[in-house]
Amino acid sequence: MLVKSLWLLLLAVCFYIRSTESKPLRAYVKEIPSERILDNIATACVSVEQCHQKFLSLDTGGYFYSGAFPSKGCFMKNKNVWFGTGGTNDEMAETSLPGILTRVWCDMEAGSPTLQPPTLSPTISNELTLLPTIPIELGCLPDRFDNEQMDLVDPTINFNKLHPGQFICSKPYSVNQYRFGVSESGNVIWEDTMAGEIKTIYENKESHTDIFFSLRVDATMVVTDVMTDTILWESAPVDLDHPMAHSRCSSDHDCPYFHLHSDGVLVMNYVPDDGGGWQATNLFHVYDV
């Protein structure tokens, strides 16, 4: 009888302990979603492709750009996402960005393997329009190009160097029919991508690989070898009725600067010293190219 009593008492104690200890354990388990195994961590986007995939997943309604911007890696301004090429890992993970720029992270699960980013190729429909969220080339920049002394007040709209594979592109950016810049082979060109028409302004006959195109304050176009810092080519003096006053054309752009219009006309904007006001002149009428 005594053994039976002790046995019942032991069962009661074990049941009490088990019940009191299991309640918090079950509550803790319920707080963790069954499908969640690994915590998410913020990982820097280290390629144009990764940044573009993240942009697509965000569905901001804006546009995606890439190029040699002052800020490196993947970042956002308003609804648009940008990838600044040529940065180090630290630069692509920098959180203190200028102005209203914010870092965009490529979230990946901790411990998960890093996958090779997919190759992106713009698709063209029967109407010859491009996929709305990707420009003709990943090197497409907005439609204005500043001179080399421009105060780069906004890295998302101010550019004063174009490297091989970089272009300013016409609006609408969902189409980008026209572009002006440096081809992959190092030629400075204007192109109608739909008609297949190309006007070559500078031909890279010596096949220099590390070069950039720039615009001086006197409106001279220049191609420079980066490694040797030597001038490979410069345009002849511009043919203007009145010299430029070299003042700021607008709040965002110094004079002179190029603007690629939506109809493909590439103009040089400037303010002459005769007080006649702001001028926009077709580049092919101004330069002997």
RALIN-V866230 format. One record per residue. N is the residue number from 1. RES is the residue in one small letter. PSI is psi in whole degrees, 0 to 359 (999 if undefined). NEAR is the number of other C-alpha atoms within 10 Angstrom. Layout:
n:N res:RES psi:PSI near:NEAR
n:N res:RES psi:PSI near:NEAR
//
This chain:
n:1 res:m psi:318 near:6
n:2 res:l psi:319 near:7
n:3 res:v psi:319 near:8
n:4 res:k psi:320 near:9
n:5 res:s psi:316 near:10
n:6 res:l psi:322 near:11
n:7 res:w psi:317 near:12
n:8 res:l psi:320 near:12
n:9 res:l psi:319 near:12
n:10 res:l psi:318 near:12
n:11 res:l psi:321 near:12
n:12 res:a psi:318 near:12
n:13 res:v psi:316 near:12
n:14 res:c psi:319 near:11
n:15 res:f psi:320 near:12
n:16 res:y psi:313 near:11
n:17 res:i psi:317 near:11
n:18 res:r psi:320 near:11
n:19 res:s psi:321 near:11
n:20 res:t psi:329 near:10
n:21 res:e psi:335 near:11
n:22 res:s psi:336 near:11
n:23 res:k psi:308 near:10
n:24 res:p psi:328 near:11
n:25 res:l psi:316 near:10
n:26 res:r psi:322 near:10
n:27 res:a psi:322 near:10
n:28 res:y psi:319 near:10
n:29 res:v psi:321 near:10
n:30 res:k psi:333 near:10
n:31 res:e psi:346 near:8
n:32 res:i psi:118 near:10
n:33 res:p psi:139 near:8
n:34 res:s psi:329 near:8
n:35 res:e psi:351 near:6
n:36 res:r psi:115 near:8
n:37 res:i psi:318 near:10
n:38 res:l psi:144 near:11
n:39 res:d psi:148 near:9
n:40 res:n psi:142 near:13
n:41 res:i psi:153 near:13
n:42 res:a psi:121 near:13
n:43 res:t psi:135 near:15
n:44 res:a psi:139 near:22
n:45 res:c psi:124 near:24
n:46 res:v psi:7 near:23
n:47 res:s psi:160 near:18
n:48 res:v psi:319 near:23
n:49 res:e psi:316 near:18
n:50 res:q psi:317 near:21
n:51 res:c psi:319 near:27
n:52 res:h psi:320 near:25
n:53 res:q psi:321 near:15
n:54 res:k psi:319 near:18
n:55 res:f psi:316 near:26
n:56 res:l psi:321 near:17
n:57 res:s psi:333 near:9
n:58 res:l psi:330 near:13
n:59 res:d psi:57 near:11
n:60 res:t psi:340 near:14
n:61 res:g psi:1 near:12
n:62 res:g psi:209 near:17
n:63 res:y psi:161 near:19
n:64 res:f psi:136 near:26
n:65 res:y psi:156 near:24
n:66 res:s psi:154 near:26
n:67 res:g psi:183 near:25
n:68 res:a psi:68 near:20
n:69 res:f psi:157 near:21
n:70 res:p psi:321 near:17
n:71 res:s psi:137 near:24
n:72 res:k psi:158 near:25
n:73 res:g psi:200 near:31
n:74 res:c psi:124 near:30
n:75 res:f psi:167 near:23
n:76 res:m psi:145 near:17
n:77 res:k psi:121 near:15
n:78 res:n psi:238 near:10
n:79 res:k psi:354 near:13
n:80 res:n psi:147 near:16
n:81 res:v psi:140 near:26
n:82 res:w psi:151 near:27
n:83 res:f psi:116 near:30
n:84 res:g psi:116 near:24
n:85 res:t psi:164 near:20
n:86 res:g psi:13 near:17
n:87 res:g psi:159 near:18
n:88 res:t psi:171 near:12
n:89 res:n psi:320 near:13
n:90 res:d psi:319 near:11
n:91 res:e psi:325 near:15
n:92 res:m psi:348 near:25
n:93 res:a psi:4 near:21
n:94 res:e psi:133 near:16
n:95 res:t psi:340 near:13
n:96 res:s psi:90 near:11
n:97 res:l psi:153 near:12
n:98 res:p psi:153 near:12
n:99 res:g psi:226 near:10
n:100 res:i psi:14 near:9
n:101 res:l psi:140 near:19
n:102 res:t psi:143 near:17
n:103 res:r psi:137 near:22
n:104 res:v psi:128 near:25
n:105 res:w psi:145 near:21
n:106 res:c psi:96 near:18
n:107 res:d psi:131 near:13
n:108 res:m psi:152 near:16
n:109 res:e psi:140 near:14
n:110 res:a psi:134 near:13
n:111 res:g psi:354 near:10
n:112 res:s psi:148 near:9
n:113 res:p psi:148 near:8
n:114 res:t psi:120 near:8
n:115 res:l psi:149 near:7
n:116 res:q psi:123 near:8
n:117 res:p psi:144 near:13
n:118 res:p psi:153 near:9
n:119 res:t psi:126 near:7
n:120 res:l psi:130 near:13
n:121 res:s psi:120 near:11
n:122 res:p psi:139 near:15
n:123 res:t psi:141 near:12
n:124 res:i psi:130 near:12
n:125 res:s psi:180 near:9
n:126 res:n psi:335 near:6
n:127 res:e psi:7 near:6
n:128 res:l psi:36 near:11
n:129 res:t psi:147 near:16
n:130 res:l psi:164 near:19
n:131 res:l psi:125 near:15
n:132 res:p psi:333 near:17
n:133 res:t psi:4 near:20
n:134 res:i psi:132 near:22
n:135 res:p psi:175 near:23
n:136 res:i psi:318 near:23
n:137 res:e psi:152 near:18
n:138 res:l psi:348 near:21
n:139 res:g psi:8 near:24
n:140 res:c psi:135 near:24
n:141 res:l psi:170 near:30
n:142 res:p psi:177 near:21
n:143 res:d psi:11 near:23
n:144 res:r psi:147 near:24
n:145 res:f psi:125 near:28
n:146 res:d psi:163 near:27
n:147 res:n psi:167 near:24
n:148 res:e psi:344 near:19
n:149 res:q psi:10 near:14
n:150 res:m psi:135 near:21
n:151 res:d psi:112 near:15
n:152 res:l psi:78 near:17
n:153 res:v psi:335 near:13
n:154 res:d psi:108 near:16
n:155 res:p psi:350 near:16
n:156 res:t psi:347 near:22
n:157 res:i psi:347 near:16
n:158 res:n psi:120 near:22
n:159 res:f psi:134 near:26
n:160 res:n psi:15 near:19
n:161 res:k psi:139 near:22
n:162 res:l psi:123 near:25
n:163 res:h psi:168 near:24
n:164 res:p psi:130 near:19
n:165 res:g psi:1 near:17
n:166 res:q psi:139 near:24
n:167 res:f psi:151 near:30
n:168 res:i psi:140 near:24
n:169 res:c psi:150 near:30
n:170 res:s psi:156 near:26
n:171 res:k psi:155 near:18
n:172 res:p psi:141 near:15
n:173 res:y psi:346 near:24
n:174 res:s psi:345 near:18
n:175 res:v psi:310 near:22
n:176 res:n psi:54 near:26
n:177 res:q psi:322 near:24
n:178 res:y psi:147 near:29
n:179 res:r psi:153 near:29
n:180 res:f psi:131 near:30
n:181 res:g psi:212 near:29
n:182 res:v psi:121 near:29
n:183 res:s psi:170 near:21
n:184 res:e psi:332 near:12
n:185 res:s psi:0 near:14
n:186 res:g psi:11 near:24
n:187 res:n psi:141 near:21
n:188 res:v psi:120 near:24
n:189 res:i psi:158 near:17
n:190 res:w psi:138 near:24
n:191 res:e psi:138 near:21
n:192 res:d psi:103 near:16
n:193 res:t psi:334 near:14
n:194 res:m psi:321 near:12
n:195 res:a psi:347 near:9
n:196 res:g psi:22 near:8
n:197 res:e psi:130 near:11
n:198 res:i psi:132 near:14
n:199 res:k psi:120 near:13
n:200 res:t psi:120 near:17
n:201 res:i psi:322 near:19
n:202 res:y psi:130 near:20
n:203 res:e psi:125 near:15
n:204 res:n psi:75 near:19
n:205 res:k psi:332 near:9
n:206 res:e psi:2 near:8
n:207 res:s psi:44 near:11
n:208 res:h psi:133 near:14
n:209 res:t psi:327 near:15
n:210 res:d psi:86 near:13
n:211 res:i psi:168 near:23
n:212 res:f psi:154 near:21
n:213 res:f psi:140 near:24
n:214 res:s psi:170 near:23
n:215 res:l psi:122 near:24
n:216 res:r psi:168 near:18
n:217 res:v psi:334 near:20
n:218 res:d psi:11 near:15
n:219 res:a psi:13 near:25
n:220 res:t psi:130 near:16
n:221 res:m psi:139 near:20
n:222 res:v psi:141 near:17
n:223 res:v psi:125 near:25
n:224 res:t psi:140 near:19
n:225 res:d psi:121 near:16
n:226 res:v psi:316 near:14
n:227 res:m psi:318 near:9
n:228 res:t psi:352 near:9
n:229 res:d psi:40 near:9
n:230 res:t psi:151 near:11
n:231 res:i psi:119 near:12
n:232 res:l psi:329 near:15
n:233 res:w psi:146 near:15
n:234 res:e psi:146 near:16
n:235 res:s psi:161 near:16
n:236 res:a psi:161 near:12
n:237 res:p psi:143 near:13
n:238 res:v psi:151 near:16
n:239 res:d psi:94 near:11
n:240 res:l psi:149 near:12
n:241 res:d psi:325 near:8
n:242 res:h psi:141 near:12
n:243 res:p psi:158 near:14
n:244 res:m psi:145 near:20
n:245 res:a psi:345 near:18
n:246 res:h psi:29 near:16
n:247 res:s psi:174 near:15
n:248 res:r psi:131 near:16
n:249 res:c psi:324 near:18
n:250 res:s psi:181 near:10
n:251 res:s psi:340 near:7
n:252 res:d psi:343 near:14
n:253 res:h psi:134 near:24
n:254 res:d psi:157 near:24
n:255 res:c psi:141 near:26
n:256 res:p psi:162 near:30
n:257 res:y psi:158 near:25
n:258 res:f psi:147 near:25
n:259 res:h psi:122 near:25
n:260 res:l psi:107 near:24
n:261 res:h psi:163 near:17
n:262 res:s psi:341 near:18
n:263 res:d psi:7 near:11
n:264 res:g psi:352 near:19
n:265 res:v psi:125 near:16
n:266 res:l psi:115 near:23
n:267 res:v psi:154 near:20
n:268 res:m psi:123 near:23
n:269 res:n psi:135 near:24
n:270 res:y psi:169 near:25
n:271 res:v psi:115 near:22
n:272 res:p psi:163 near:19
n:273 res:d psi:5 near:13
n:274 res:d psi:3 near:11
n:275 res:g psi:11 near:9
n:276 res:g psi:351 near:9
n:277 res:g psi:179 near:11
n:278 res:w psi:136 near:14
n:279 res:q psi:148 near:14
n:280 res:a psi:112 near:15
n:281 res:t psi:134 near:16
n:282 res:n psi:126 near:15
n:283 res:l psi:322 near:18
n:284 res:f psi:350 near:14
n:285 res:h psi:339 near:13
n:286 res:v psi:319 near:15
n:287 res:y psi:150 near:17
n:288 res:d psi:72 near:12
n:289 res:v psi:999 near:12
//
